[in-house]
Amino acid sequence: MSKYERMANPSARDFMSGYLESLALVERLHRLLLDVIKDEFERLGVLDINAVQALLLFNIGDNEVTAGELKSRGYYQGSNVSYNLKKLVEMGYMHHQRCEIDRRSVRVRLTEKGREIRDQVSDLFSRHAGGLEEKGVIGMNGIDEINAALRRMERYWADQIRYIY
């Protein structure tokens, strides 16, 4: 069946419409998450760090990682993560140390100042998780279904990248 024949099929059109809506929602939710973090930090008077950097600190947590590890986990793009790690080191949110085995590689971990930011983001997420459940916005079953569906989409997209080219 050709692309045009599929699009003439009402159920294919409906699925395509739903898929495009899902893509738009994922994109908007990511931007909204960054806005929520930015607003929280403005409320707290933390103005020297942006939302992307705060989320980076949260995702690193108690780990010691390289930029490559963050990229391979799918959290960040190449130059974006390198730039933000450099800024976070300069601002005192992270320690960095050259890897003994591969001198080109730099390992980073949070400083006490970085752990404070991580904890603030964690507190924000905890409050939101509690609010979502308390207000009946979404429960455990709904979260499980969303996560399962998003993992399947992630695997499908990853397979497209690996096997198409």
C-alpha positions in Angstrom: 0.0 0.0 0.0 1.4 3.4 -1.0 1.7 6.4 1.3 -1.2 8.0 -0.5 -3.4 5.0 -0.2 -2.7 4.8 3.5 -3.6 8.5 3.9 -6.9 7.9 2.1 -7.8 5.3 4.7 -9.7 7.1 7.5 -8.2 4.9 10.3 -4.7 5.7 8.9 -5.5 9.4 8.9 -6.8 9.2 12.4 -3.7 7.3 13.6 -1.4 9.9 11.9 -3.3 12.7 13.5 -3.0 11.1 16.9 0.7 10.4 16.3 1.4 14.1 15.4 -0.6 15.2 18.5 1.6 12.9 20.6 4.8 14.4 19.1 3.6 17.9 19.7 2.7 17.0 23.3 6.1 15.5 24.1 7.8 18.6 22.7 5.5 21.0 24.6 5.9 19.0 27.8 9.7 19.2 27.6 9.6 23.0 27.2 7.0 23.3 29.9 9.2 21.2 32.3 12.0 23.6 31.7 9.7 26.6 32.4 8.5 25.0 35.6 12.1 24.5 36.8 13.0 28.1 35.7 10.0 29.5 37.7 10.9 27.4 40.8 14.5 28.7 40.7 13.3 32.3 40.2 11.0 31.8 43.2 14.0 30.5 45.3 16.2 33.4 44.1 18.6 31.0 42.3 19.4 33.1 39.2 22.9 31.9 38.1 21.8 28.6 36.7 19.3 27.8 33.9 16.7 25.1 33.8 18.7 22.8 31.4 21.7 23.0 33.8 19.6 22.3 36.8 18.0 19.3 35.1 21.5 18.1 34.1 22.6 18.2 37.8 19.4 16.3 38.8 20.1 13.6 36.1 23.8 13.2 37.2 22.7 12.9 40.8 25.3 11.0 42.9 27.1 9.6 39.9 30.5 10.4 38.5 30.2 10.6 34.7 31.7 11.8 31.5 29.9 13.9 28.8 30.0 10.8 26.6 28.1 8.8 29.1 25.4 11.5 29.4 25.1 11.5 25.6 25.0 7.7 25.3 22.2 7.6 27.9 20.3 9.8 25.5 19.9 12.7 28.0 21.8 15.4 25.9 23.2 16.4 22.6 27.0 16.6 22.2 28.0 20.3 22.2 25.1 21.2 24.5 26.2 18.9 27.3 29.9 19.9 26.9 29.0 23.6 27.1 26.8 23.1 30.2 29.2 20.9 32.0 32.0 23.5 31.5 29.7 26.3 32.8 28.7 24.2 35.8 32.3 23.5 36.7 33.1 27.3 36.3 30.2 28.2 38.6 31.2 25.7 41.3 28.3 23.2 40.8 30.6 20.4 39.7 34.1 19.0 40.2 36.0 17.7 37.1 38.9 15.4 36.9 40.8 13.9 34.0 40.4 10.2 33.6 43.5 8.3 34.5 43.2 5.8 31.6 42.1 8.2 28.8 43.5 11.7 29.5 41.1 13.1 26.9 38.1 12.2 29.0 37.0 14.2 31.9 34.8 12.8 34.7 32.5 15.1 36.6 30.5 14.9 39.8 28.4 17.3 41.8 29.9 19.6 44.5 27.9 20.4 47.6 26.5 23.4 45.7 25.5 21.1 42.9 23.8 18.7 45.3 21.7 21.5 46.7 20.4 22.3 43.2 19.8 18.6 42.6 17.8 18.4 45.9 15.7 21.5 45.0 14.8 19.9 41.7 14.0 16.6 43.4 11.8 18.4 45.9 10.0 20.2 43.1 9.4 16.9 41.3 8.2 15.2 44.6 5.7 18.0 45.2 4.4 17.7 41.6 4.1 13.9 41.8 2.1 14.2 45.1 -0.1 16.9 43.6 -0.8 14.9 40.4 -1.9 12.0 42.5 -3.8 13.9 45.2 -5.8 15.9 42.7 -6.6 12.8 40.6 -4.8 14.1 37.5 -3.1 10.8 37.1 -2.6 7.7 39.2 -0.1 4.9 39.3 -1.8 2.9 36.5 -1.9 5.9 34.2 1.8 6.7 34.8 2.7 3.0 34.1 0.7 3.1 30.9 2.3 6.4 29.7 5.8 5.2 30.5 5.3 1.8 28.8 4.0 3.6 25.7 6.8 6.1 25.6 9.4 3.3 26.1 7.9 1.5 23.1 8.1 4.7 21.0 11.7 5.2 22.2 12.7 1.7 21.1 11.0 2.1 17.8 12.7 5.4 17.1 16.1 4.1 18.3 15.7 1.1 15.9 14.9 3.5 13.0 18.2 5.3 13.7 20.2 2.1 14.0 18.8 0.2 11.0 17.7 2.6 8.4 21.1 4.2 7.7 
